[in-house]
Amino acid sequence: MAPATGRKGECMGTTQLRLAANTEFGIRRTSIILLLILLVVGLCSALHAVSKPFWYDEVCTVILCRLPSASAVWKALGNAADSNPPFFYLILRLTRHLVPADHLGYRLPSILGFLGTISCIYVILSRRVDQLSALVGATFVLCTPLASFAYEARPYALMLGCISAAMLAWQRTDDSKLYSLLLTLAMAAAVSVHYYAVLVWPAFVIAEASVWVFKRRFRIGAWAALVVSALALLFFASSYSISPVLRPTFLGAYQHRPTLSRARLALQCRRLLGWTFAVGISAIFLYLGIAETELLVWSGQRQPKESALPIEEQVLILMLLWLPIIAFVAATVSHGGMKDRYMLPTVLGGALAVGYLTSKVPTLLRNCCWCFC
């Protein structure tokens, strides 16, 4: 019996080593696939940037960036020459000096912001789900309207890159104080390139509040980061009138009034899905979250498993998914303007939800997916 036991222990040890090797191999393989995707997306975006002529809004961007000084840009924006913060134009002026070609130089920040968004979504998901599911969630961004803004001289892709970096830092706030600093900088940068990045603040605030409500923890670092980063918007507001979108004197001529149809467009995936996507994803997401929570309660566990999605991240995903409704209410109350691209941060909630739900697909089906990779 002793030799049999030894052989059994040896077999178990060999199996564990094989599983560990397979996991390491899967991580390496997924990382390589992600790098290849980023390379292809970056190359395709650069080719689009070089070949695509500037359209009207981009022409406004180029004109402002070509002004002789930063103070001239600031003054022009104070006279409602465009509707973005001055920091965005300063970034484009810098990249234009680094890259002599106009079309690529002015569009490079959007390309980098789009690639950063994909990377951050993958890193965020890889902490909670397997690498394949994280890759699915990250590449879901390619199927959304955000992909069409990856090579435009406008701030939307860059704004989402900053917001996704803020989400990554927020997820890891407990790991180090440096992440609280990164959260502050990323959130401040987001609102410094586009004013409507402020719409994500309610999502972060409610998600952080859920940590205190459900876990009885007050994370001073996260709260301080959210408060301090909001000062960037107050800085611009105190310096000059923010934008024609928010200024009553321009609202009479502004065509983009808040409507539910515009909110629906922000939820669409390649113009195929709207409210159906938000409702379906939210319903499945809530069902799995409630079922997992009940399982933890019945098993007597106070803390979720490491692989489970924490309650605060569930709240953040749902808040981002329904951010267009928040935007619609805010724009209606404030009599402001509303475009579907202002609500693009909802794409981040969709990507995280898709990645998480993919991890719940039966193991057999996921193995089949690996075979075809």
Buried (B, 14 or more C-beta within 10 A) or exposed (E): EEEEEEEEEEEEEEEEEEEEEEEEEBEEBBBEBBEEBBEEBBEBBBEBBEEEEBEEBBEBBBEBBBBEEEEEBBBBBEEBBBBBBBBBBBBBBBBBEEBEEBBBBBBBBBBBBBBBBBBBBBBBBBEBBBBBBBBBBBBBBBBBBBBEBBBBBBBBBBBBBBBBBBBBBBBBBEEEEEBBBBBBBBBBBBBBBBBBBBBBBBBBBBBBBBBEEEBEEEBEBBBBBBEBBBEBBEEBEEEBBBBBBBBEEBBEEBEBEBBEEBBBBBBBBEEEBBEEBBEEBBEBBEEBBEEBBEEBEEEEEEEBEEEBBBBBBBBBBBBBBBBBBBBBEBBEEEEBBBBBBBBBBBBBBBBBBBBBBBBEBEEEEBEEBEEEE
